[in-house]
């Protein structure tokens, strides 16, 4: 349920290759819905939801980014304006896992020291189509010192947990107060469009 009665706003960025399920992740978290008809994001989309974390009513603002190369310059401009990033790959798509390294490197290069990260392996419900085993992913996440959670936007498994874990990491590492700097003006960006592939 959306409400204006919140203690503070946390801005999160969700990144990853095109078609890994970033938009469905956000829709499942904010509206508890899933759409099988894939539509790629072009530009930036923003959705919000509230969570109770550490006795605070937190307004979560998630910025959905396009996965295509031509939009990465837009993504880079957002890194300094957010507190955390959800880096998503598709467990049935080996290339999206390989590309995690590029996404993580870009975030580390372009964000400030405040940025907290979490790796999300999406589509874990597609067991028969899985290409990367969990042990390999866990080893990579441990090497990168980033927490890893597997999710299914279709069933809703661990979607809320992934956002909650990231927000808890943010609250644990920095004392955040109600501060105007934590409000990101969405009017800065062009309204996003969706197009079917």
Buried (B, 14 or more C-beta within 10 A) or exposed (E): EEEEEBBBBBBBBBBBBBBBBBBBBBBBBBEEEBEEEEEBBBBBBBBBBBBEBEEBEBBBBBBBBBBEEEBBEBBBEBBEBBBBBBBBBBBBBEEBBEBBEEBBEBBEEBBEEEBBBBBBBBBBBBEEEBEBEEEEBBEBBEEBEBBBBBBBBBEBBBBBEBBBBBBBBBBEBEEBEEEEEBBBEEEEBEEBEEEEE
